[in-house]
């Protein structure tokens, strides 16, 4: 009779561990950043250093109705400084 209770106790513990695992898995899913599963494959050119990078990773700036792409904030700032009227 005691072994029957042990089996039930182990089954109950496995059941609780399973539900705790699912609970923490759902919590962890919400904290991870979402990355695009399908990158567009479109490459854009940085106007300052002429490097190419994926469009989804590029920083953007609008100037005179046109959208420009940059690899870093420094390149974007240099571009905007050059375009300022002096």
PDB file of N, CA, C and O in Angstrom, chain B, residues numbered from 101:
ATOM      1  N   UNK B 101       0.818  -1.184   0.000  1.00  0.00           N
ATOM      2  CA  UNK B 101       0.000   0.000   0.000  1.00  0.00           C
ATOM      3  C   UNK B 101       0.870   1.260   0.000  1.00  0.00           C
ATOM      4  O   UNK B 101       0.518   2.260  -0.626  1.00  0.00           O
ATOM      5  N   UNK B 102       2.012   1.210   0.706  1.00  0.00           N
ATOM      6  CA  UNK B 102       2.895   2.370   0.766  1.00  0.00           C
ATOM      7  C   UNK B 102       3.514   2.660  -0.595  1.00  0.00           C
ATOM      8  O   UNK B 102       3.730   3.821  -0.942  1.00  0.00           O
ATOM      9  N   UNK B 103       3.800   1.618  -1.367  1.00  0.00           N
ATOM     10  CA  UNK B 103       4.390   1.844  -2.689  1.00  0.00           C
ATOM     11  C   UNK B 103       3.374   2.488  -3.634  1.00  0.00           C
ATOM     12  O   UNK B 103       3.751   3.246  -4.527  1.00  0.00           O
ATOM     13  N   UNK B 104       2.093   2.189  -3.441  1.00  0.00           N
ATOM     14  CA  UNK B 104       1.052   2.823  -4.244  1.00  0.00           C
ATOM     15  C   UNK B 104       1.031   4.327  -4.003  1.00  0.00           C
ATOM     16  O   UNK B 104       0.901   5.103  -4.950  1.00  0.00           O
ATOM     17  N   UNK B 105       1.156   4.746  -2.745  1.00  0.00           N
ATOM     18  CA  UNK B 105       1.179   6.175  -2.418  1.00  0.00           C
ATOM     19  C   UNK B 105       2.443   6.856  -2.953  1.00  0.00           C
ATOM     20  O   UNK B 105       2.401   8.018  -3.357  1.00  0.00           O
ATOM     21  N   UNK B 106       3.557   6.135  -2.954  1.00  0.00           N
ATOM     22  CA  UNK B 106       4.792   6.679  -3.521  1.00  0.00           C
ATOM     23  C   UNK B 106       4.621   6.932  -5.019  1.00  0.00           C
ATOM     24  O   UNK B 106       5.055   7.965  -5.529  1.00  0.00           O
ATOM     25  N   UNK B 107       3.998   6.001  -5.715  1.00  0.00           N
ATOM     26  CA  UNK B 107       3.778   6.169  -7.153  1.00  0.00           C
ATOM     27  C   UNK B 107       2.880   7.372  -7.412  1.00  0.00           C
ATOM     28  O   UNK B 107       3.140   8.161  -8.321  1.00  0.00           O
ATOM     29  N   UNK B 108       1.840   7.510  -6.628  1.00  0.00           N
ATOM     30  CA  UNK B 108       0.937   8.660  -6.778  1.00  0.00           C
ATOM     31  C   UNK B 108       1.686   9.955  -6.464  1.00  0.00           C
ATOM     32  O   UNK B 108       1.522  10.946  -7.174  1.00  0.00           O
ATOM     33  N   UNK B 109       2.499   9.959  -5.415  1.00  0.00           N
ATOM     34  CA  UNK B 109       3.275  11.140  -5.041  1.00  0.00           C
ATOM     35  C   UNK B 109       4.259  11.510  -6.147  1.00  0.00           C
ATOM     36  O   UNK B 109       4.373  12.687  -6.487  1.00  0.00           O
ATOM     37  N   UNK B 110       4.969  10.545  -6.717  1.00  0.00           N
ATOM     38  CA  UNK B 110       5.900  10.822  -7.809  1.00  0.00           C
ATOM     39  C   UNK B 110       5.166  11.342  -9.055  1.00  0.00           C
ATOM     40  O   UNK B 110       5.635  12.260  -9.728  1.00  0.00           O
ATOM     41  N   UNK B 111       4.039  10.752  -9.339  1.00  0.00           N
ATOM     42  CA  UNK B 111       3.243  11.232 -10.465  1.00  0.00           C
ATOM     43  C   UNK B 111       2.797  12.671 -10.256  1.00  0.00           C
ATOM     44  O   UNK B 111       2.842  13.479 -11.184  1.00  0.00           O
ATOM     45  N   UNK B 112       2.370  12.991  -9.050  1.00  0.00           N
ATOM     46  CA  UNK B 112       1.952  14.352  -8.727  1.00  0.00           C
ATOM     47  C   UNK B 112       3.126  15.327  -8.835  1.00  0.00           C
ATOM     48  O   UNK B 112       2.955  16.432  -9.350  1.00  0.00           O
ATOM     49  N   UNK B 113       4.304  14.943  -8.363  1.00  0.00           N
ATOM     50  CA  UNK B 113       5.486  15.798  -8.453  1.00  0.00           C
ATOM     51  C   UNK B 113       5.881  16.028  -9.910  1.00  0.00           C
ATOM     52  O   UNK B 113       6.246  17.143 -10.286  1.00  0.00           O
ATOM     53  N   UNK B 114       5.812  14.991 -10.722  1.00  0.00           N
ATOM     54  CA  UNK B 114       6.125  15.142 -12.142  1.00  0.00           C
ATOM     55  C   UNK B 114       5.125  16.084 -12.798  1.00  0.00           C
ATOM     56  O   UNK B 114       5.503  16.912 -13.627  1.00  0.00           O
ATOM     57  N   UNK B 115       3.860  15.964 -12.435  1.00  0.00           N
ATOM     58  CA  UNK B 115       2.821  16.833 -12.962  1.00  0.00           C
ATOM     59  C   UNK B 115       3.093  18.291 -12.590  1.00  0.00           C
ATOM     60  O   UNK B 115       2.959  19.165 -13.446  1.00  0.00           O
ATOM     61  N   UNK B 116       3.465  18.578 -11.360  1.00  0.00           N
ATOM     62  CA  UNK B 116       3.762  19.946 -10.913  1.00  0.00           C
ATOM     63  C   UNK B 116       4.997  20.482 -11.634  1.00  0.00           C
ATOM     64  O   UNK B 116       5.004  21.634 -12.069  1.00  0.00           O
ATOM     65  N   UNK B 117       6.034  19.668 -11.765  1.00  0.00           N
ATOM     66  CA  UNK B 117       7.251  20.100 -12.463  1.00  0.00           C
ATOM     67  C   UNK B 117       6.936  20.425 -13.920  1.00  0.00           C
ATOM     68  O   UNK B 117       7.451  21.404 -14.459  1.00  0.00           O
ATOM     69  N   UNK B 118       6.109  19.626 -14.552  1.00  0.00           N
ATOM     70  CA  UNK B 118       5.712  19.874 -15.934  1.00  0.00           C
ATOM     71  C   UNK B 118       5.009  21.224 -16.065  1.00  0.00           C
ATOM     72  O   UNK B 118       5.327  22.000 -16.967  1.00  0.00           O
ATOM     73  N   UNK B 119       4.065  21.510 -15.184  1.00  0.00           N
ATOM     74  CA  UNK B 119       3.339  22.780 -15.263  1.00  0.00           C
ATOM     75  C   UNK B 119       4.228  23.963 -14.909  1.00  0.00           C
ATOM     76  O   UNK B 119       4.060  25.039 -15.483  1.00  0.00           O
ATOM     77  N   UNK B 120       5.156  23.803 -13.995  1.00  0.00           N
ATOM     78  CA  UNK B 120       6.111  24.879 -13.690  1.00  0.00           C
ATOM     79  C   UNK B 120       7.004  25.150 -14.897  1.00  0.00           C
ATOM     80  O   UNK B 120       7.294  26.304 -15.213  1.00  0.00           O
ATOM     81  N   UNK B 121       7.436  24.095 -15.564  1.00  0.00           N
ATOM     82  CA  UNK B 121       8.251  24.249 -16.769  1.00  0.00           C
ATOM     83  C   UNK B 121       7.480  25.036 -17.824  1.00  0.00           C
ATOM     84  O   UNK B 121       8.022  25.978 -18.404  1.00  0.00           O
ATOM     85  N   UNK B 122       6.237  24.671 -18.079  1.00  0.00           N
ATOM     86  CA  UNK B 122       5.430  25.398 -19.081  1.00  0.00           C
ATOM     87  C   UNK B 122       5.222  26.850 -18.677  1.00  0.00           C
ATOM     88  O   UNK B 122       5.264  27.741 -19.525  1.00  0.00           O
ATOM     89  N   UNK B 123       4.998  27.097 -17.389  1.00  0.00           N
ATOM     90  CA  UNK B 123       4.776  28.453 -16.905  1.00  0.00           C
ATOM     91  C   UNK B 123       6.009  29.327 -17.144  1.00  0.00           C
ATOM     92  O   UNK B 123       5.890  30.437 -17.663  1.00  0.00           O
ATOM     93  N   UNK B 124       7.179  28.835 -16.773  1.00  0.00           N
ATOM     94  CA  UNK B 124       8.395  29.627 -16.948  1.00  0.00           C
ATOM     95  C   UNK B 124       8.805  29.736 -18.412  1.00  0.00           C
ATOM     96  O   UNK B 124       9.431  30.721 -18.804  1.00  0.00           O
ATOM     97  N   UNK B 125       8.467  28.754 -19.213  1.00  0.00           N
ATOM     98  CA  UNK B 125       8.744  28.826 -20.639  1.00  0.00           C
ATOM     99  C   UNK B 125       7.933  29.954 -21.278  1.00  0.00           C
ATOM    100  O   UNK B 125       8.452  30.683 -22.123  1.00  0.00           O
ATOM    101  N   UNK B 126       6.682  30.103 -20.887  1.00  0.00           N
ATOM    102  CA  UNK B 126       5.842  31.181 -21.400  1.00  0.00           C
ATOM    103  C   UNK B 126       6.364  32.531 -20.911  1.00  0.00           C
ATOM    104  O   UNK B 126       6.389  33.491 -21.682  1.00  0.00           O
ATOM    105  N   UNK B 127       6.773  32.624 -19.666  1.00  0.00           N
ATOM    106  CA  UNK B 127       7.323  33.882 -19.143  1.00  0.00           C
ATOM    107  C   UNK B 127       8.587  34.267 -19.888  1.00  0.00           C
ATOM    108  O   UNK B 127       8.774  35.438 -20.216  1.00  0.00           O
ATOM    109  N   UNK B 128       9.451  33.314 -20.159  1.00  0.00           N
ATOM    110  CA  UNK B 128      10.706  33.584 -20.848  1.00  0.00           C
ATOM    111  C   UNK B 128      10.457  34.000 -22.289  1.00  0.00           C
ATOM    112  O   UNK B 128      11.199  34.821 -22.827  1.00  0.00           O
ATOM    113  N   UNK B 129       9.445  33.458 -22.913  1.00  0.00           N
ATOM    114  CA  UNK B 129       9.121  33.791 -24.295  1.00  0.00           C
ATOM    115  C   UNK B 129       8.774  35.274 -24.424  1.00  0.00           C
ATOM    116  O   UNK B 129       9.118  35.899 -25.428  1.00  0.00           O
ATOM    117  N   UNK B 130       8.108  35.837 -23.442  1.00  0.00           N
ATOM    118  CA  UNK B 130       7.721  37.238 -23.492  1.00  0.00           C
ATOM    119  C   UNK B 130       8.886  38.188 -23.284  1.00  0.00           C
ATOM    120  O   UNK B 130       8.799  39.348 -23.687  1.00  0.00           O
ATOM    121  N   UNK B 131       9.969  37.741 -22.671  1.00  0.00           N
ATOM    122  CA  UNK B 131      11.081  38.637 -22.371  1.00  0.00           C
ATOM    123  C   UNK B 131      12.135  38.678 -23.470  1.00  0.00           C
ATOM    124  O   UNK B 131      12.972  39.581 -23.491  1.00  0.00           O
ATOM    125  N   UNK B 132      12.105  37.718 -24.375  1.00  0.00           N
ATOM    126  CA  UNK B 132      13.109  37.719 -25.434  1.00  0.00           C
ATOM    127  C   UNK B 132      12.676  38.646 -26.559  1.00  0.00           C
ATOM    128  O   UNK B 132      11.498  38.690 -26.914  1.00  0.00           O
ATOM    129  N   UNK B 133      13.617  39.378 -27.115  1.00  0.00           N
ATOM    130  CA  UNK B 133      13.238  40.259 -28.217  1.00  0.00           C
ATOM    131  C   UNK B 133      12.848  39.455 -29.445  1.00  0.00           C
ATOM    132  O   UNK B 133      13.411  38.397 -29.725  1.00  0.00           O
ATOM    133  N   UNK B 134      11.898  39.968 -30.151  1.00  0.00           N
ATOM    134  CA  UNK B 134      11.445  39.291 -31.363  1.00  0.00           C
ATOM    135  C   UNK B 134      12.325  39.712 -32.530  1.00  0.00           C
ATOM    136  O   UNK B 134      12.526  40.898 -32.793  1.00  0.00           O
ATOM    137  N   UNK B 135      12.831  38.721 -33.206  1.00  0.00           N
ATOM    138  CA  UNK B 135      13.670  38.962 -34.371  1.00  0.00           C
ATOM    139  C   UNK B 135      12.886  38.511 -35.585  1.00  0.00           C
ATOM    140  O   UNK B 135      12.232  37.468 -35.572  1.00  0.00           O
ATOM    141  N   UNK B 136      12.961  39.294 -36.608  1.00  0.00           N
ATOM    142  CA  UNK B 136      12.267  38.940 -37.838  1.00  0.00           C
ATOM    143  C   UNK B 136      12.751  37.583 -38.313  1.00  0.00           C
ATOM    144  O   UNK B 136      13.949  37.375 -38.502  1.00  0.00           O
ATOM    145  N   UNK B 137      11.828  36.667 -38.504  1.00  0.00           N
ATOM    146  CA  UNK B 137      12.212  35.330 -38.933  1.00  0.00           C
ATOM    147  C   UNK B 137      12.557  35.289 -40.415  1.00  0.00           C
ATOM    148  O   UNK B 137      13.291  34.410 -40.867  1.00  0.00           O
ATOM    149  N   UNK B 138      12.025  36.242 -41.162  1.00  0.00           N
ATOM    150  CA  UNK B 138      12.299  36.294 -42.585  1.00  0.00           C
ATOM    151  C   UNK B 138      12.933  37.632 -42.927  1.00  0.00           C
ATOM    152  O   UNK B 138      12.226  38.604 -43.190  1.00  0.00           O
ATOM    153  N   UNK B 139      14.241  37.691 -42.925  1.00  0.00           N
ATOM    154  CA  UNK B 139      14.867  38.949 -43.334  1.00  0.00           C
ATOM    155  C   UNK B 139      14.538  39.242 -44.789  1.00  0.00           C
ATOM    156  O   UNK B 139      14.418  38.336 -45.614  1.00  0.00           O
ATOM    157  N   UNK B 140      14.398  40.514 -45.079  1.00  0.00           N
ATOM    158  CA  UNK B 140      13.994  40.895 -46.430  1.00  0.00           C
ATOM    159  C   UNK B 140      15.086  40.619 -47.456  1.00  0.00           C
ATOM    160  O   UNK B 140      14.794  40.443 -48.639  1.00  0.00           O
ATOM    161  N   UNK B 141      16.340  40.579 -47.016  1.00  0.00           N
ATOM    162  CA  UNK B 141      17.438  40.363 -47.948  1.00  0.00           C
ATOM    163  C   UNK B 141      17.827  41.626 -48.683  1.00  0.00           C
ATOM    164  O   UNK B 141      18.767  41.619 -49.477  1.00  0.00           O
ATOM    165  N   UNK B 142      17.113  42.711 -48.427  1.00  0.00           N
ATOM    166  CA  UNK B 142      17.396  43.968 -49.093  1.00  0.00           C
ATOM    167  C   UNK B 142      18.558  44.666 -48.382  1.00  0.00           C
ATOM    168  O   UNK B 142      18.521  44.891 -47.173  1.00  0.00           O
ATOM    169  N   UNK B 143      19.577  44.997 -49.154  1.00  0.00           N
ATOM    170  CA  UNK B 143      20.737  45.691 -48.609  1.00  0.00           C
ATOM    171  C   UNK B 143      20.652  47.163 -48.992  1.00  0.00           C
ATOM    172  O   UNK B 143      20.238  47.502 -50.101  1.00  0.00           O
ATOM    173  N   UNK B 144      21.045  48.035 -48.066  1.00  0.00           N
ATOM    174  CA  UNK B 144      21.046  49.476 -48.325  1.00  0.00           C
ATOM    175  C   UNK B 144      22.449  50.008 -48.085  1.00  0.00           C
ATOM    176  O   UNK B 144      23.237  49.411 -47.352  1.00  0.00           O
ATOM    177  N   UNK B 145      22.750  51.139 -48.712  1.00  0.00           N
ATOM    178  CA  UNK B 145      24.089  51.723 -48.606  1.00  0.00           C
ATOM    179  C   UNK B 145      24.070  52.883 -47.623  1.00  0.00           C
ATOM    180  O   UNK B 145      23.181  53.734 -47.659  1.00  0.00           O
ATOM    181  N   UNK B 146      25.064  52.900 -46.748  1.00  0.00           N
ATOM    182  CA  UNK B 146      25.269  54.019 -45.839  1.00  0.00           C
ATOM    183  C   UNK B 146      25.808  55.184 -46.662  1.00  0.00           C
ATOM    184  O   UNK B 146      26.778  55.024 -47.402  1.00  0.00           O
ATOM    185  N   UNK B 147      25.192  56.343 -46.539  1.00  0.00           N
ATOM    186  CA  UNK B 147      25.570  57.515 -47.335  1.00  0.00           C
ATOM    187  C   UNK B 147      26.933  58.089 -46.953  1.00  0.00           C
ATOM    188  O   UNK B 147      27.555  58.771 -47.768  1.00  0.00           O
ATOM    189  N   UNK B 148      27.402  57.836 -45.760  1.00  0.00           N
ATOM    190  CA  UNK B 148      28.661  58.428 -45.313  1.00  0.00           C
ATOM    191  C   UNK B 148      29.865  57.514 -45.542  1.00  0.00           C
ATOM    192  O   UNK B 148      30.876  57.948 -46.093  1.00  0.00           O
ATOM    193  N   UNK B 149      29.763  56.283 -45.133  1.00  0.00           N
ATOM    194  CA  UNK B 149      30.942  55.404 -45.233  1.00  0.00           C
ATOM    195  C   UNK B 149      30.820  54.373 -46.353  1.00  0.00           C
ATOM    196  O   UNK B 149      31.701  53.529 -46.517  1.00  0.00           O
ATOM    197  N   UNK B 150      29.746  54.435 -47.114  1.00  0.00           N
ATOM    198  CA  UNK B 150      29.526  53.573 -48.279  1.00  0.00           C
ATOM    199  C   UNK B 150      29.543  52.083 -47.963  1.00  0.00           C
ATOM    200  O   UNK B 150      29.904  51.276 -48.820  1.00  0.00           O
ATOM    201  N   UNK B 151      29.167  51.714 -46.771  1.00  0.00           N
ATOM    202  CA  UNK B 151      29.034  50.295 -46.447  1.00  0.00           C
ATOM    203  C   UNK B 151      27.608  49.858 -46.723  1.00  0.00           C
ATOM    204  O   UNK B 151      26.678  50.665 -46.702  1.00  0.00           O
ATOM    205  N   UNK B 152      27.451  48.574 -46.981  1.00  0.00           N
ATOM    206  CA  UNK B 152      26.122  48.009 -47.204  1.00  0.00           C
ATOM    207  C   UNK B 152      25.724  47.187 -45.994  1.00  0.00           C
ATOM    208  O   UNK B 152      26.542  46.477 -45.410  1.00  0.00           O
ATOM    209  N   UNK B 153      24.456  47.295 -45.625  1.00  0.00           N
ATOM    210  CA  UNK B 153      23.948  46.558 -44.491  1.00  0.00           C
ATOM    211  C   UNK B 153      22.485  46.210 -44.739  1.00  0.00           C
ATOM    212  O   UNK B 153      21.827  46.843 -45.564  1.00  0.00           O
ATOM    213  N   UNK B 154      21.971  45.199 -44.025  1.00  0.00           N
ATOM    214  CA  UNK B 154      20.560  44.840 -44.207  1.00  0.00           C
ATOM    215  C   UNK B 154      19.654  46.006 -43.813  1.00  0.00           C
ATOM    216  O   UNK B 154      19.904  46.697 -42.826  1.00  0.00           O
ATOM    217  N   UNK B 155      18.622  46.207 -44.583  1.00  0.00           N
ATOM    218  CA  UNK B 155      17.719  47.335 -44.373  1.00  0.00           C
ATOM    219  C   UNK B 155      17.117  47.321 -42.980  1.00  0.00           C
ATOM    220  O   UNK B 155      16.953  48.377 -42.368  1.00  0.00           O
ATOM    221  N   UNK B 156      16.783  46.135 -42.465  1.00  0.00           N
ATOM    222  CA  UNK B 156      16.153  46.068 -41.142  1.00  0.00           C
ATOM    223  C   UNK B 156      17.115  46.423 -40.009  1.00  0.00           C
ATOM    224  O   UNK B 156      16.665  46.693 -38.895  1.00  0.00           O
ATOM    225  N   UNK B 157      18.423  46.432 -40.259  1.00  0.00           N
ATOM    226  CA  UNK B 157      19.401  46.807 -39.237  1.00  0.00           C
ATOM    227  C   UNK B 157      19.855  48.254 -39.355  1.00  0.00           C
ATOM    228  O   UNK B 157      20.554  48.758 -38.477  1.00  0.00           O
ATOM    229  N   UNK B 158      19.465  48.920 -40.426  1.00  0.00           N
ATOM    230  CA  UNK B 158      19.967  50.276 -40.693  1.00  0.00           C
ATOM    231  C   UNK B 158      19.200  51.328 -39.895  1.00  0.00           C
ATOM    232  O   UNK B 158      18.013  51.175 -39.609  1.00  0.00           O
ATOM    233  N   UNK B 159      19.904  52.389 -39.546  1.00  0.00           N
ATOM    234  CA  UNK B 159      19.278  53.574 -38.967  1.00  0.00           C
ATOM    235  C   UNK B 159      18.797  54.438 -40.122  1.00  0.00           C
ATOM    236  O   UNK B 159      19.431  54.482 -41.177  1.00  0.00           O
ATOM    237  N   UNK B 160      17.676  55.123 -39.926  1.00  0.00           N
ATOM    238  CA  UNK B 160      17.087  55.886 -41.020  1.00  0.00           C
ATOM    239  C   UNK B 160      17.047  57.363 -40.686  1.00  0.00           C
ATOM    240  O   UNK B 160      16.986  57.759 -39.522  1.00  0.00           O
ATOM    241  N   UNK B 161      17.082  58.171 -41.742  1.00  0.00           N
ATOM    242  CA  UNK B 161      16.891  59.608 -41.619  1.00  0.00           C
ATOM    243  C   UNK B 161      16.180  60.090 -42.878  1.00  0.00           C
ATOM    244  O   UNK B 161      16.520  59.684 -43.989  1.00  0.00           O
ATOM    245  N   UNK B 162      15.205  60.945 -42.694  1.00  0.00           N
ATOM    246  CA  UNK B 162      14.514  61.557 -43.826  1.00  0.00           C
ATOM    247  C   UNK B 162      15.088  62.938 -44.049  1.00  0.00           C
ATOM    248  O   UNK B 162      15.215  63.739 -43.122  1.00  0.00           O
ATOM    249  N   UNK B 163      15.433  63.202 -45.296  1.00  0.00           N
ATOM    250  CA  UNK B 163      15.948  64.519 -45.647  1.00  0.00           C
ATOM    251  C   UNK B 163      15.407  64.888 -47.019  1.00  0.00           C
ATOM    252  O   UNK B 163      15.575  64.138 -47.981  1.00  0.00           O
ATOM    253  N   UNK B 164      14.770  66.017 -47.107  1.00  0.00           N
ATOM    254  CA  UNK B 164      14.205  66.530 -48.363  1.00  0.00           C
ATOM    255  C   UNK B 164      13.287  65.508 -49.025  1.00  0.00           C
ATOM    256  O   UNK B 164      13.297  65.353 -50.246  1.00  0.00           O
ATOM    257  N   UNK B 165      12.496  64.812 -48.212  1.00  0.00           N
ATOM    258  CA  UNK B 165      11.535  63.861 -48.744  1.00  0.00           C
ATOM    259  C   UNK B 165      12.102  62.518 -49.147  1.00  0.00           C
ATOM    260  O   UNK B 165      11.375  61.675 -49.673  1.00  0.00           O
ATOM    261  N   UNK B 166      13.378  62.303 -48.914  1.00  0.00           N
ATOM    262  CA  UNK B 166      14.005  61.033 -49.269  1.00  0.00           C
ATOM    263  C   UNK B 166      14.510  60.349 -48.001  1.00  0.00           C
ATOM    264  O   UNK B 166      14.966  61.010 -47.068  1.00  0.00           O
ATOM    265  N   UNK B 167      14.426  59.032 -47.978  1.00  0.00           N
ATOM    266  CA  UNK B 167      14.881  58.264 -46.826  1.00  0.00           C
ATOM    267  C   UNK B 167      16.313  57.790 -47.061  1.00  0.00           C
ATOM    268  O   UNK B 167      16.614  57.186 -48.090  1.00  0.00           O
ATOM    269  N   UNK B 168      17.190  58.070 -46.100  1.00  0.00           N
ATOM    270  CA  UNK B 168      18.596  57.670 -46.164  1.00  0.00           C
ATOM    271  C   UNK B 168      18.859  56.657 -45.055  1.00  0.00           C
ATOM    272  O   UNK B 168      18.208  56.682 -44.011  1.00  0.00           O
ATOM    273  N   UNK B 169      19.820  55.765 -45.292  1.00  0.00           N
ATOM    274  CA  UNK B 169      20.137  54.696 -44.348  1.00  0.00           C
ATOM    275  C   UNK B 169      21.578  54.820 -43.886  1.00  0.00           C
ATOM    276  O   UNK B 169      22.457  55.241 -44.637  1.00  0.00           O
ATOM    277  N   UNK B 170      21.806  54.434 -42.601  1.00  0.00           N
ATOM    278  CA  UNK B 170      23.134  54.565 -42.006  1.00  0.00           C
ATOM    279  C   UNK B 170      23.452  53.366 -41.135  1.00  0.00           C
ATOM    280  O   UNK B 170      22.567  52.720 -40.573  1.00  0.00           O
ATOM    281  N   UNK B 171      24.761  53.087 -41.041  1.00  0.00           N
ATOM    282  CA  UNK B 171      25.207  51.957 -40.227  1.00  0.00           C
ATOM    283  C   UNK B 171      25.312  52.323 -38.751  1.00  0.00           C
ATOM    284  O   UNK B 171      25.239  51.447 -37.889  1.00  0.00           O
ATOM    285  N   UNK B 172      25.483  53.606 -38.453  1.00  0.00           N
ATOM    286  CA  UNK B 172      25.630  54.023 -37.059  1.00  0.00           C
ATOM    287  C   UNK B 172      25.045  55.420 -36.871  1.00  0.00           C
ATOM    288  O   UNK B 172      24.781  56.147 -37.829  1.00  0.00           O
ATOM    289  N   UNK B 173      24.858  55.759 -35.622  1.00  0.00           N
ATOM    290  CA  UNK B 173      24.351  57.086 -35.292  1.00  0.00           C
ATOM    291  C   UNK B 173      25.370  58.160 -35.666  1.00  0.00           C
ATOM    292  O   UNK B 173      24.991  59.272 -36.033  1.00  0.00           O
ATOM    293  N   UNK B 174      26.649  57.837 -35.577  1.00  0.00           N
ATOM    294  CA  UNK B 174      27.694  58.801 -35.938  1.00  0.00           C
ATOM    295  C   UNK B 174      27.606  59.166 -37.418  1.00  0.00           C
ATOM    296  O   UNK B 174      27.703  60.341 -37.774  1.00  0.00           O
ATOM    297  N   UNK B 175      27.425  58.166 -38.279  1.00  0.00           N
ATOM    298  CA  UNK B 175      27.304  58.436 -39.718  1.00  0.00           C
ATOM    299  C   UNK B 175      26.052  59.262 -40.001  1.00  0.00           C
ATOM    300  O   UNK B 175      26.073  60.168 -40.835  1.00  0.00           O
ATOM    301  N   UNK B 176      24.977  58.950 -39.311  1.00  0.00           N
ATOM    302  CA  UNK B 176      23.741  59.714 -39.517  1.00  0.00           C
ATOM    303  C   UNK B 176      23.927  61.165 -39.100  1.00  0.00           C
ATOM    304  O   UNK B 176      23.478  62.075 -39.797  1.00  0.00           O
ATOM    305  N   UNK B 177      24.587  61.387 -37.967  1.00  0.00           N
ATOM    306  CA  UNK B 177      24.813  62.752 -37.490  1.00  0.00           C
ATOM    307  C   UNK B 177      25.725  63.530 -38.451  1.00  0.00           C
ATOM    308  O   UNK B 177      25.469  64.701 -38.730  1.00  0.00           O
ATOM    309  N   UNK B 178      26.779  62.892 -38.954  1.00  0.00           N
ATOM    310  CA  UNK B 178      27.672  63.549 -39.916  1.00  0.00           C
ATOM    311  C   UNK B 178      26.906  63.971 -41.166  1.00  0.00           C
ATOM    312  O   UNK B 178      27.084  65.078 -41.672  1.00  0.00           O
ATOM    313  N   UNK B 179      26.054  63.078 -41.654  1.00  0.00           N
ATOM    314  CA  UNK B 179      25.255  63.369 -42.838  1.00  0.00           C
ATOM    315  C   UNK B 179      24.343  64.572 -42.597  1.00  0.00           C
ATOM    316  O   UNK B 179      24.266  65.478 -43.426  1.00  0.00           O
ATOM    317  N   UNK B 180      23.658  64.570 -41.464  1.00  0.00           N
ATOM    318  CA  UNK B 180      22.740  65.671 -41.163  1.00  0.00           C
ATOM    319  C   UNK B 180      23.481  66.988 -40.953  1.00  0.00           C
ATOM    320  O   UNK B 180      22.966  68.053 -41.295  1.00  0.00           O
ATOM    321  N   UNK B 181      24.682  66.919 -40.394  1.00  0.00           N
ATOM    322  CA  UNK B 181      25.485  68.134 -40.204  1.00  0.00           C
ATOM    323  C   UNK B 181      25.904  68.710 -41.561  1.00  0.00           C
ATOM    324  O   UNK B 181      25.904  69.926 -41.753  1.00  0.00           O
ATOM    325  N   UNK B 182      26.256  67.839 -42.484  1.00  0.00           N
ATOM    326  CA  UNK B 182      26.655  68.297 -43.822  1.00  0.00           C
ATOM    327  C   UNK B 182      25.485  68.926 -44.578  1.00  0.00           C
ATOM    328  O   UNK B 182      25.679  69.838 -45.381  1.00  0.00           O
ATOM    329  N   UNK B 183      24.298  68.447 -44.325  1.00  0.00           N
ATOM    330  CA  UNK B 183      23.124  68.933 -45.049  1.00  0.00           C
ATOM    331  C   UNK B 183      22.520  70.187 -44.439  1.00  0.00           C
ATOM    332  O   UNK B 183      21.654  70.811 -45.053  1.00  0.00           O
ATOM    333  N   UNK B 184      22.960  70.570 -43.239  1.00  0.00           N
ATOM    334  CA  UNK B 184      22.435  71.784 -42.611  1.00  0.00           C
ATOM    335  C   UNK B 184      22.853  73.005 -43.407  1.00  0.00           C
ATOM    336  O   UNK B 184      24.003  73.103 -43.834  1.00  0.00           O
ATOM    337  N   UNK B 185      21.930  73.941 -43.614  1.00  0.00           N
ATOM    338  CA  UNK B 185      22.348  75.183 -44.286  1.00  0.00           C
ATOM    339  C   UNK B 185      23.236  76.013 -43.356  1.00  0.00           C
ATOM    340  O   UNK B 185      22.911  76.202 -42.184  1.00  0.00           O
ATOM    341  N   UNK B 186      24.335  76.495 -43.875  1.00  0.00           N
ATOM    342  CA  UNK B 186      25.269  77.281 -43.056  1.00  0.00           C
ATOM    343  C   UNK B 186      25.048  78.734 -43.235  1.00  0.00           C
ATOM    344  O   UNK B 186      25.743  79.545 -42.623  1.00  0.00           O
TER     345      UNK B 186
END
